[in-house]
Structures are given as structure tokens and as C-alpha cells.
Amino acid sequence: MATIGLLLAATALGAVGMRWEAALATEAMFTVKLLPETTESIVLGMGCFWGAEKRISELRGVTDVVSGYAGGSFADPTYHRILESEHIRGVRNHAEVIKVTFDPGVTSVGQVLAGFWENHDPTQGDRQGNDIGSNYRSAIYFSSETQREVAIISRDAYQKALTAAGRGRITTEIARLKAFYPAEEYHQDYLVKNPKGYCGLGGTGVRFPGGVQQAAAQPASEPLDSRTLSQALQLVVFEAEYCPFCALFEQQILVDWSSPVPVATTLSSRPPQGWKLAEPLWATPTLVLFRDGKEVSRYTGYNGEKARFWKWLGHNTLSEKQRRIAFEGGTELPYSGSLLDNHVAGSYVDPVTGAPLFRSDSKFKSGTGWPSFFRPIKGAITLNPDSSQGMSRTEVRSASSGIHLGHVFDDGPPPTGKRYCINSDVLRFVPDSGRSQ
């Protein structure tokens, strides 16, 4: 996956089914917790688990945090055994960790990991502040392939932020969880029981790109009403508040949106009502293309790569014949194009972006079998050398999407003397009445 600006998934405190879970706390006593029906968990090492438990439990959508041990080579670890094992040769010591359980209908693993990166220093190796030893190492122990991918991408995103701030390299261990061992009861909720207790976490002071939304009481965002959307084809942009890359996408793409693909934005991480996502969201912006209420493709993250986004959209919305021309430099058969003999007043536009390319008053009958124009709209196209097919030609591409349109020749009529020979299949006609063809 290409490097992206990993941002936090916008999520909503929607109505979810609840169930009662009773957990044995101490001798013959039970702690009753109200948890959502569907939860996800990940195990994180941030140094001393007392502070880690307190800080991560404050993240929005986190339902439970348990202190414990993971990542070592021996079974049944205890606090004292871990301290004794630190200097035993050949023994891989466990790390002090927390098992974080969260509601994926409210937050995401990406959001949780953003809080993880911000709330400790992941560059210190076998140490966290004054706590020294491999048991205090920074670690992410994942339980699914999705969690692994998000961990790596979020690490790379935070490394960029750290490097820009003049900080060192991340040393965080990222590995599959083999076993999690809950710590002794007196370690659980330690700083709740001991408000003045020691907490060695300080963080680096470097924000994760996009920031962490920690307010548990933040108002929920309702999912989009699918009745207001296009059932046949619909692009949904899942955004977040305080998300600079979402703002960048809006500024560079959405503000001038004229693509034939209908688009809608939402601050909810849930799909439109009655529609289905292929998997939970973990970053914003995430752009999901739906057909008949089901996800068919997604584009995760946006860092200003406009051409890459439009190429993704084109590959997922154009026909096979159109893709062959647009992305492989193909050509339609002469006299086969639907727009060859079109003489209605209007604009010929990019089929992916909707950006105008040619006006009808620059179209002329060339007798070549392809729609021909003597002048493009200013700034609408780019010209590129083309030596394919054993010929030396000048290729014409759309400036907005980068797709191949055709070629330009020097045998056109006045006033330009140019003939822009363009494939009908990579043009969409919009008459001046406003109704596209």
C-alpha cells in the first residue's frame, strides 16, 4: 500500500445492542460491565501499564482496558517473575501491556493506535522514561491481518511526524499476539485506586497526523440515509473532525466536483442505512464506492495525490472498453464512436472527473472516423511524446484525470491548424441544456 497520511476514523455513538457481562474480580465478588454486542481488542505495550491503562481508557469508544503481560517466551508470567527474568540469558521477557477492548461502531483500531503513538515515546527501545528493561518496551501485538496492516501504516505515518519534529526512529515491536496474561488484581485500575500513584508516560509531544479525538461525550453522527443516495452507484467519503487530510481532499477534489459519480460525505463510520461495508473503517478520509448498497472498492487516505485518486475512480467506474483506451492507450474503431456525428451545442468532458475538455464550436468533420477538434479548452489537456506503434506522435491526455484521450496532428483547420483526434469512448457530452449524454 502506498504511503498515506493516516488519519483517525470518524465514528458515531449509534444505538447498538448491549449485553451484560459479569467478570470475577476478587474472592466471591463480581464486577458487572455493560459492553456492546460486538467488540474488538488489541494488545499494546507502552511502558508501565498503570499509566497506559489510564490514558487509553480515556479514548472515545474504548470499553475496557486490562493490564497484563505478553510477548515473552515463558508461560504464566507474574509481576515478580518478569522482574527476575529480565537478566536471564535465553529468555524472552514479557512486556507490560494492556488489552484494549473497543466498540468498532464508535471508534476504530486506527483511532486507538493514534492514541497509542501519542501517549508514549516509541523511540526508546527497552525503556520508557525512568523505567528501564525489555519489559517496558513499546509493542503492538495484533490478532488479525487488518490490525497488522493498520499498525504498520500508522507507524510509518507517525514516523514521518517524528522525523519532521527532529525525533528518532520508532523501535516499537509489531508481532502477532500469542497469549495475553492478565496481571494481578492490584495492578488493575491502579491509578483509579491510587490517584497520586506513579505514571511514567509522557509521550513525545508530537501529534499523530490528524490528532486524537478523546472526548467520550462527543455527539454522535448518524449514518447517511440511503434513500437520499444513488442505489446504482454512489461514492461516500467517510471523514473526521479535525482531519487536515479530509480538508485537503475537500479543497482539491470535492470543491469542484463535477464527476458523473454522485458523492456524499459523512462524519459517521457506519455505512448508509441498510448498506454494507466490506470491513470496518480505520482511517480518514476513506472513500468507498457502493453498488446496489454494497462496497465494491475503497480508497483509504489522501495526501494530495489527485492523479492516483482519479485513476482509482476511473478503474472502478469506466467500462472495460473505456479502461482499455483510458489506461492502456487503446483506440476505438474508426466510425464506431457514438459522438462522431454529434452536432448539439455543449461541452465534451472527462468521463471520470467531469472536467470540460472541448467545446462543440471547436468540433469539425475531419473524415478520419474519430471526433476531431481544432482547439481544446485552456488548461484541459496535456501533450506527451508517443513513440508507440512504431510511430512518432503527440499523445493527448486529460489534465484532470490523466487518462489517454487520443492524439493531435498538424493537419487541422484554421485558426489553429491542429486536429485533436479524440476517442468517443473517453468523452462524455454535456449539452448546454445541462443534460449529459
Secondary structure, DSSP 8 states (H G I E B T S, - for coil): -----------------EEEEEEE-STT-EEEEEEESS-EEEEEEESSHHHHHHHHHTSTTEEEEEEEEES-SSSS--HHHHHHHTT-TT----EEEEEEEE-TTT--HHHHHHHHHHTS-TTSSSEETTEESGGG-EEEEESSHHHHHHHHHHHHHHHHHHHHTT------EEEE----EE--GGGTTHHHH-TTS-------S---TT-----TT--------GGGS-SS-EEEEE--TT-HHHHHHHHHTGGG---SS-EEEES-SS-STT-B-SS---SSSEEEEEETTEEEEEEE--SS-HHHHHHHHHHHHS-HHHHHHHHH-----TT--TTTT---SEEEE-TTT--EEEEGGGEE--SSSS-EES---TTSEEEEEE-GGG--EEEEEETTT--EEEEEES---TTT--EEEE-GGG-EEEETTS---
